[in-house]
């Protein structure tokens, strides 16, 4: 059961209970607008990834700016999005197991739904469930273009599986999923360009092979916040799935442009708001945001607003601030904004977003699709 929100609308930021998941609404809206404007230059659709924000409210704001719908990573996320009014959802992952497949087939009667496959047994199970529930959904064959996660090899294996999807009524073969996840965090642009160039070549050859056998790929999907401009400009991808751009975590901000400068296309709009709970000495303060408040799998959070102050040594409920290089004197109870190292799993630790504008709480949104994805 969700806990009560850590704030009330109209409250001053300084009164928000911590740790809290904070959205700078102005920065969020600028990020949404900027991505919509950037992708309008390309002949692509935008289907932003909701695994980042897990919020139908944010997904609807993206649709209002031209997105065709949303994608997500789990069936539970798809159910939350559809319940929240998102009418076109792709699960950019495999759905396995009778119980989940039945839920998927039932959900497909409420909204346009898509799912990825990489095994013929899954194709047969999906088709049988769709027939039982008198529903239909789009199916993308996922190919492994370098991520070494899910997906069949490009080329002939993808063709073979696509032909099985086409034969499995009432499934609708929709095209290919070709996401290169590990390329998103290659720090140098040249490395990202090389990785996506190779992925695009594998994808193009597979699209061409399917076309030779009479199979049209209406959707060729992939891309993320680290590489979306490369896929959009490739002439191969026609559906872009970037998600983290809405928040821009500390890890993505470590990527570099061609001139070597840090990427600054989007702004940090997501923060974990913490309070100083102890000041053991002049060079160290302790805050109430530890491992249960933010994910550190992609590195420790950055400290916003405080020059030459760094976060270190998290434990379950505590984190340390190194003040040794700063002239700033912190006081007990002072609020500190932390930029998460990895936004997606950080969001998944919280029940509520606290949306702030001009230092006041303007809105409170549930993290509707949080959880392990069951």
N, C-alpha and C positions, 0 to 999 in steps of 0.2 A: 504494500500500500504506500503511495507517495507520501512523503513527509510534507508538513505545511511549508509554503514558500518562505524563504529567508528574508523577505521584504514585503512592503506594501506599496501600492501605487501612490505616488506623491511624496514618498519618503526621501530624505536626503541620502546621498551615497554613503555618507559617514555613519549612517544608522543601520545600514544593511548588515544582517547577521552573517558571519563568516565561518568557514569558507563558502563562497557563493560563486556561481558561474555567471559571469557578467558579459553582457553584449553592449558595446558602444553602438547605439542605433544609427548615428550619423555615419560612422565608418562602415557599418554593414550595408547601409543603403548605397553608399558610394561604390562599394565593391560590386553589389548586384548590378548597378547601372553601368559600371565600367565593363564588366564582362559582356553584358548584352550589347554594348556599343562595339566592343572589339570583335565579337563573333559575327556581327552584322556585315562585316567586310568580306566574309567568306561564304561559299555556297554549302553551308552545313546547318544541320539542326542542332539545338542545344538540349540535352537531357541531363541536367546536373545531378550529381550523386548525393543522395540524401543520407548516406551512411555517415557523412560528416556531421550534419546538424540534427538528424532524426526528428525533424519537426515538419508537420504538414503546413504550419503557418509560414515558415520560411520557404517551403516548396511552392506554396501558392503565390508567394511574392515573386519567385523566379518565373513561374508560369505567366504571371501578369506582365513580366518584362520580355516575354517572347519564347520561353522554354516550351517544348512540346509536351513535357511531362517531367517525371523524375525517374531516376534509377536508384536502386538500393541493393543491399547485399544479402538480406535475409527475408524470409517469408514474413516474419513478425514485423519487420520494418514496412514491408508492402502493405500488410493489414492495417497498420497505424496510418499510413499515408492515405489509403483509400477511405478509411473511416473519417479522416480529416478533410476529405473533399478533393483529393488529387485523383484525376480520372484516367490517367495514362501512366502506368508504372511498369518498368522493366526490372526484374531481379537479375542483376548482372552476375549470376552465380548459379550453381546447380542446386536443385531442390530434390532431396533424396529421402526415401522412406514413405510407406503407405499413408501414415497419418498426415504428414506434411503435404504430400501430393494431393490428398483429398481436400485439404484446406485450400491449396492453390487452385484446384479446379472449382471449388465453391466461390472463391474470391473473384474468379474470372467472369462470373455472372454479374458482378457489381461494377466492374471497371475494365477498361482495356488493359490487358496484362501480357507481359512477356517474360521469358525465362531462358536461361542458357543450358546447353547440354554438351557433354563430351563422351557419352557412352550409349550404345544402342539399347541396353537394358532400361536405362532411364527414359529413353524415347518411348519404348513400349508401355512403360508404367504411366507416363504422362498421357499418352493417347487413350489408354483404358480409363483413366480417371476422368478425362474430359468427356468421354462418351457417357460415362455413368452420370455425370452431373449436367449433361447437355450444355456444355460450355466449350469454348475454344480460346486458345491463346497463341501468341506469337512465340516462335522458338528460334533462337540464334544458336548456331554452332560455334562454340568457343574454340579458337585456335591458340596455341602457345607460340607467341611471337618473341619470346625471350624472358618472360617473367618467371618461368619454371614453377608455375602454380597449377591451375587447372588448364584444360584444353587439349584437344587432339593436335597432332602435328599438322602444319599447313599442307596444302596440296591434296594428294589422293586420299589420305585418311579423312580429311574434311569433306571432300566430295562424297565419299562413301556414306558418311554419317548424314550429310544433307539429303541424300537420296532416300535414306531411311525415314527422315523426318517428313519428307514430301509424301511418302507412302503411308504415313501414319495418321490418317484422318481421325479426328477433326483438328489436328495440329496444323498450324500455318507456318511454313518455313519463311523466315523473315530476313535472314542474312547471317552475318558473321559478327562475333564479339572478338576483338583483337586488342586487348589492353596490355600495355607493357608497364606493369606497376613499378618495377625496380628502376626504370629509367627516370621516374619522376624526381628522384633524389640524387641523381648524379650532379655533382656540384658545378661542373664546368659546362657551358652551353655547347661546346664542341662535342663533348661526350654524349650529351642528351641528343643532339642532332644526329650523331652517328647511330645511336641505338634506335631512334625512331625511324631513321632512314631505312635501316635494316628491317624493322618491323613492318614498315609500309610496303617494302618490296615483297616480303613474304605474303602479306595480305593481298596485295594487288595480283600476284600470281595465282593466288587461290580464288579470288573473285573471277579472274579470267578463265580459270579451269572450269569453275562451276558454270559460267556463261556458255562455254563450249558444249556443255552437256544440258543446256536448256534451263539452267537454274539461275534466276535473277536474284541478286542480293540487294533488296530494297534498303537494307540497313547495313552499314559497315561501321561498327561502333568501337569506341575506346577513348583514349586520351585522359589526362589528368591535369591538375593545376601546374605541374612542373613542365609540361610539354605541349599543352593544348594548341598553341599557335603552330607548332610543327605539324601535328596531325591535320589541323584545319587547312593548312596550306598545301598539304601533300597531294590533293586531288584523288586520294584513295578513301579516306574516312569521310563519312557524311553525317555522323552523329557523334557529338562531343560530350564526354561524361565527367568533366572536371567538377570537383566538389569542395575541396578545402579552401578555394579562393574566397569563399564567403567570410572565413575567419582568419586565414593566414597564420599558421602556427610558427613557432620559432624555427623548426626544422626547415620548412619551405623557404623561410627568409634567409637561409644560409646558401641557397643556390645563387649562381653568379650569371651575369649577362656576358655578352661578347667582349665588352671592354674591361671585364674583371670586377666591375662593381656589383654589389649585392642586388639581387632582384628586388624591386620596390613597386612592382605593378599594382599590387593590392595592399591594403592596410591591415594591420592587426585590429580586429574588431572583437575578439574573444579573449577574455581574461578570467583568471581565478582570483577573486578578491579575497585577500587574507588580512588578518589582524596581527599586529605585534603583541605577543603575549608574554615575552620575557626579554630583558636586555642584560645578559650576564656580565658584559663588559663593554668597553668603548668600541671594540672591533667586531662585535657580534650581536645580532638580535635574532630572536626566534619568532616565527610566525606559525599560525595554526593550519597551514596547508601543507600536508605531507603526501604520502603515497596514495591515500584514500581520496585526495582532492584533485590530483592530476597525474597523468601518465608520464613516465620517464623513459619509455622504450626508445624514443628518438632523441633523448638528451634531456637535460634539466631545463626548467623554464627560465626565460629571461625576466629580469625585473624591469618593468616599465616605469618611467618617470623619475627614477632615482639614478643619477649619474655615478658610474664606478661602483655600483653595488651589485653583487652577484649572489645567486642562490646556490646552496650546497647542502650536502648531508641530510637528505630527507629520510624520515622514518614514517611510521604509520600516520601519525597525527601532527608531526612537526616538520618544519624546514628551517634552515639557518640562512641568515643573510650576512655576507661578508662585508663589513663596513670599513675595512682597514685602509682602503684607498679613497674613501669618501669623506668629505667634510660635513656631511649631513648627519644631524643628530635626530634619531627617531625617538618617539615617545610611546609609552605603553598605550595600547589600544589603537594606534595609528593604522589606517588602512593602506595596504600595498597591493598593487595590481601586478599579477604574474602572467606572462605570455606562455601558454603551454607549449611544451616541446612537440607534442602530437595532439592535434585537436580532436580527432575522432574518438579515441578511447577516453580522453579526458571528459568529453561531453557525456559519454556513457556512464560516468561515475555520479552524475547529478540528476536530480528529479526536475529541476526548474532552471529556466533562464531568467535573469533579472535584466531587463532592457532599460538602459540609462541614456538620458539625453540632458545635457547641461547640468550634470551632477545631481539629477533627480531621477527617481524610478518612474518610468513612463508606462512600462508594461511588464507583465510576468507571464511567461509561456511555459507550458510543460514540455519536458523532453519526452515526447509521446512514445517514441520507438526505442527507448533505452532498454538494455537487457542483453542477454547472451544470444538472442536470435532463435530461440526455440519456437 
